[in-house]
Amino acid sequence: MSKESDMRDGQDIGSSPNLKSLARSEPGQIVLVLQGGGALGSYQAGVYQALHEAGIEPDWIIGTSIGAINASLIAGNAPQNRLSRLREFWKKMEQNPVWSFRDVFPGFNEKLSYWATVTNGIPGFFRPNPLAHAGDSYPLGADNAGYYSTAPLERTLSELVDFNLVNQCTPRLTVGAAHVRSSQMRYFDSRDCELGVKHIMASGALPPAFPAVRIDGELYWDGGILSNTPTEAVFDDNPRKNSLIFAVHLWNPEGAEPTTMAEVLNRHKDVQYSSRIASHIARQQQAHRLRHVINQLAARLPEAERNSEAVRELAGYGCPTRMHVVRLLAPQLSREDHTKDIDFSPSGIMQRWDAGYRHTMAVLAKKPWVGEFDALSGVVLHEQMKVFPEAAE
C-alpha cells in the first residue's frame, strides 16, 4: 500500500503521526465504491484526497458513471499524481458564467451555469448534438442516439488516464454498465479483462443525454440505470476477502416530504438514484450472518463428519470474511434542487469537494472499524450520521 503525502494549507498532513497510524488499523483490503451522480462526483474527489493524505490508497475501486470516471483517474495514475489529475479533470469541468451576479442575486450564478451547461455542454466533457433535435424519429444511428456527443470526454480521459497503469490492476478497477439489449448489469473488471477508455465512457453513457457506447460489438448505457450503488460487486466477489469499504454516496436515501414541484423533482432524483441502499445492505448483513453461522456449525462437527464430501459441499456456503462498510454521504447544499447533478459551477464543485474531504477526515479520526464486533456479523455498517452528525448540513 502506497504512502503518499500532499501539501494542504502549508502543512504536510500526510506526515502527521496521527494519520500515519491509520494505515496499520485497516481490516483487510481497502475498497472505494463510487456512486454515479454527475457534478456531485466532486464530493468523491474530496473523499479520495483525505484518504490519500492519510496514506491510504485503495486496493480496489468500483465506480459507476461519474464514479467510474473518478475511479479511472485514480487507478490510471501513479499515487503521487492521482490528486493532481483529479484536480485537473474537475477544473476542466467548471462552468464559469460570463457575468457574475453573486453579490446581487445569491444563487443566480448557479442558474447561469446550469443553462450554459444545457445549451453549450462542457468543452472537456460533452457537446450538443444538433441532429438530435431534428425530430424524435430522425435516424441518428445506435451509436449517436443522444442529445449530446461525449467525444470531448474521450479526449479528456485519454489525456489524463494511463490505461496501461489501469490494466496493471494495482489498484483493481471495476466499472458498471447496463447492457442495452438485455437490461443486464455488466461489471468490467481489470482483473478479468483489459479496460480502455470506452469502458469508462460506457459506464457514464446516461440516456437520453448521452449515446450508448459499443464494446465488443454490444451497446452499453450508464450502469446507474440498473445499479447506481455498485457495492454489490464486493459482496459477490469470488473469492471474498476481509474488506474495509468506503461507500461514497451522492444521493440522499432519506429526505423530507416535498411541498413544491421543485422539491418533488429533487426528491424524485434522490429516491431514484440512491438505489435502495438501505435494503441492499440489510440483505447482505443477513446473508453474511448466515455464512458465519454455517462456518461455526461446520466447525462443531466431528472431524470425520467435516471431511465427508456432503458436509464439505454444504460448508462451502459458509464464509469467515468480515466487511466493514463506511457510508459517506454528500451533503445537500443551500438552494440545491433537481439540477444539482449538472451544477458544474466552481462554487458547487468546491463546496462538495471540501465536504468530501472534511467528512472523510472525520471518519478516519474515529476509525469505527476498530473494536470488538459480534462474531456472527459478516457485514458491519458504519453510518456517516452516527460518526459525525454535522454532516447533515
N, C-alpha and C positions, 0 to 999 in steps of 0.2 A: 504494500500500500504506500502510495507516494505521500511525501510530506513536503508541501509547498507553503510558503508564506506570502502574504500580499500586504502592501502598504495601504493603510486607511487612516485618514486624518493624522498623518505624520507618525503613526505608531506601527511597529511590526507586530500586528496582532497574532500572527501565526507562531511567533516565538514565545507567546505568553505561557508560563509554566502551567497555568490552569487549563488552557486549551490543549496543550501537548498531552496532558494526562487522558484526554478523551479517547484518543486512538487506542488506548490499552484496555478500554472497558466495553468494546463493541462485541456483542454476542453473535458471531458468525459473519457471513458475507454482508456487505453493505449494498442495499438495493435502493435506487432512486426511481420512483414511479411518478411520471409527469402527465397530468391530465391535459386534454385539449381545451382551448379557450381563447384563441386569437391573442389580442392585445393584453389580455390578463396574464399571459405567459411571462411577462417581465417579472412577476412575483417569483416564478421558478428560478430566474437568474439570481435573484437575491438570496434564495434558499441555497443555491449552489455556492455563492460567494461565501456565505457563513461556513458551510462545510469545508470549503477549500482553505479558508483561513484557519480553521481548526485542525488542518492536516488530515481531513477525512475525505478520501477520494472513493467514489463508488466502484464496486466490483462489477455491477450490472446496472444498466439504465434502461428503463422501459418507458416508451412515450407514445402518445397519440397526438396527431395534429401538431399544434404549436409545441406540445411536449416532445414530439419526435424531432422537431427542428432543434429545440434546445438540447435535446439528448445527443443529436449528431454533432453539434458544436462542441460538446464536452468530449464525447468519445473520439471525435475526429481531430483532436489536437493534443499535443503533449501537455502534461499537467501545468507547466509554467505559462502556457499560452491560452489556456481554456478561458480564463476570466476576461482577458483582453479580447478574445474572439466573440464572446457573448456581448461585451460592450459594443464592439464594432457592429455586430448584427443589429442590436437594438437601436443604435444610433442611426443606422440606415432606415429603420422602421419609423422614426419620428416624423410626424406630420405637422409641420410648422405653418400656422396661418400667416398670410402676408401682412395683415394688420393685427395688432394686439389690442383687445378691449378688456384685459384682465382687471384693471383698476376701476373701470367704469361699469361693466356688466359681468359680475362673477359668473363663471361657467360658460360664458359666451365663446371664449376661445376654444373650449372643448367641442361646442356645437360646430364651429367653423372647421375644426379638424375633422369632425365626422363627415360633414358634407364634402370636404376636399377629398377624403378617402373614397367615398361613394362615387364621386364624379370622376376623379382623376386616377384612382388607385394609389399605390405606393411604389415609387421607382424601383426599389430593390426587392419588391415582393410580387405585386400583380398590377396589370394594366387593363383598362376596359377592352372588351371585345365588341366592337361596333355591330358586327353581324348578328350578335345575339338579340339585337333589338329589331331585326328585320321581320319578326313575326314568330309566333310560337311554333309554327310548322316549318320554318326555314331549315333546310338540311345542312346543319353545321358539321355533321360527322361526329362519331362517337368520341373521338379524341379531342374535339374542340367545343363540345357542348357545355358552355358555361358563360356566365356574364363577363368573366374576366379571363385573361391569359396569365398563367403562372410562369411563363418563360423567364421573367426577371428573377424569380426565386431560384430557378435552376442555376442561373449565372451566379447569384449571390452565394448559394451553398457550394458551388464548385470552387469559388474563390476562398471560402472560409473553412471548408471541411476537407481534411485529408482522408479519403476513403481507404487508402492503404493502411492508415492507422486504425480506422474503424474495423477493418477486417482482420487485424491482429487480435481482436477480441479482448483487449485489456484497456478499458472495461468492455464487457459484453454489451452489445446493443440490440434491443428488440423494439420494433415499431409495429403498431397495429393498423390494419387497413381492412375495409369492407369489400368483399368480392361482389362486384355489381350483379353478375348473372345469378348467383346462388344465394345471396344475402348471408353468406358465411363470413365470420371473422377470421382473418389470417394474420398471424404474427410472423413477421420476417425477422429472423434471428441470426446475428453474426456468428453464432456458434454452429449453425447448421447450413448457412448459405452465404454467398458473397453479397454484401449490401452495396448499393450505389445511390446516387442522387435521386433516381426515380422512386426508390422505396420510401424515402423521406417525403417526397412530394406526394406520393400516393396516400400516405398517412394523413396528409393535410388537405386533400382534394375535396373540400366540403361543397356539395351541390346545394343549390344551383349556381352558386357564385363561381366555383372552380370546376373545370372539366375533370373527368376521371383520368387516371394515369395508367398506361398499359405496361404490364410487367409479364414477360414470358408469354405474350400473346393474349393475356387476360386483363380486363379493366378493373381498377380498384378506386374506391372512394374513401373519404375520410373515415378512419376507424371509429370516430366518436359517434357515428350513426348507430353503431351496434353496441359499443362498449367504450364510453369515454373515460373510464377509470380502469386502466389495464392491470390492476393489482392481481387479477385472476391468473395472469401469466406466471407469477411467482408461486402461487398456491398449487398450480397444476404442473409445475416443472418436474422433470424427471432426470436425475434423482433430486428430491427435495433436500434443501440444506437449512441449517440454522441461519436465520437472517434477521438483520435489523433493517426494516423497510421504512424509508421516508416517503410517504404517500402525499404528494403535493396536489391539493385540490383547489380548483379555481372557481367552482360554482357552489353556492351555499345550499346544502340539502334542507336547511331549516330557515324559515322566514315568516314574517308577519302576514296576516290576511291582507290582500291588496284591496284598496278602496278607490283607485283611479285606474284608467286604462293604461297609463304609463306603468303603474305598479303591477298590473296584470301581465303586461308584456315582459317586464323584468323578472317577475316571479316564475313565469312560464319557462323562460330560458334556464333559470336555476334548477327547476324541477326536472326539465328535460335532460340537461347535461350533467347533473350530479350523479346520474347513473345508479340510483338506488343503492348507494354505497353502504348505508347502514344495514340493509337486509343482506347484502353480499357478505359483509364481514361477519354478521351473526351466523350465517350458514357455514362459513369457513371455520368459525370457532367451534360449532357443533361437530363438523366433520373431523376436525383435527383432534378434538377431545375424544371422539370415538377411536381414532387411530392410536391415541395414547392408551386408551382402555384396552384395546386389543393387544398392544405391546406388553402391558403389565399382566394381563391374563395369561398370555403365552409364557411369560417368564415364571409363572407359578406352576406350570405343568411339570411333571417329572421329565427328566432328560430324554428318556426313551420315547415318551409321547411327543415332545417338542421336535424330535428328529424324524418323526414319521412324515411321509410325503403329504398326507392330507392336512396335518397340522401346519406344516411349513407353508403350504399354499394359503391357508386361512390367515396365518400370522403375517403373510406378506402384505395384508391390508393394513397392518399396523405401521406406525411411524413414530420415531422418538424425537423428531425435529421440533424446534420451537421458533416461531416467527413473531418478533415484536414489530407491530405496525404503529409508527408515529404519524398521526394525521396532522398535516399542516394545511390551514385553510386561509385563502386570500381574503382580506377584509373588504367590506363594501365601503367605497369612498363616498364622501358627501356629494350629493347631486348625481349619484350614479343611476343610470337607467338601462334599458334593454340594449342600448348601443355600446355598452361597456366593452364588448369583445372586439370592437373596431375603434376603441379610443386609443389611437396611437399618438395622442398629444404628448409632448415632452413631460408635462406635469403628471399625466396619468401613468406613463411608463416609470418615471422617477418614484412616485409615491408607492406604486406596487412593488418595485424592486426593493425599496427601502423597507417596506413592510415584511417582505420575504426574509430579508437579512435579519431584521430585529426578532421576528418570530423564531427563526431557527437558532439564533444565538441564545435566546431564552430557553429553548428546549434542550440545547446542548449543555447549558449550565445546570439544568435539572437532572439530566440523564435518567429519565423514568424507567428505562430498561434494566437498570441495575437494582438488584434486590432479590427477595425471595418471592416465588410465584407458585401457584397451585401446580402440583406435579402433573396433573391431567390436562393443563391448559397448553394447547399447541399453538394457539394464536392469541397474543396479548395485545389489546388495542390501547394506545395511549392517545386520548383525545386532546386536541390543542386547547380547548376551552378549560380543561382541568389543569393544564400546565401553566397557562398564563391568561387569565380572564380578560386582560386588557386588549386581547386580540380582536374582540368583537367591536372594534372602533367604528 
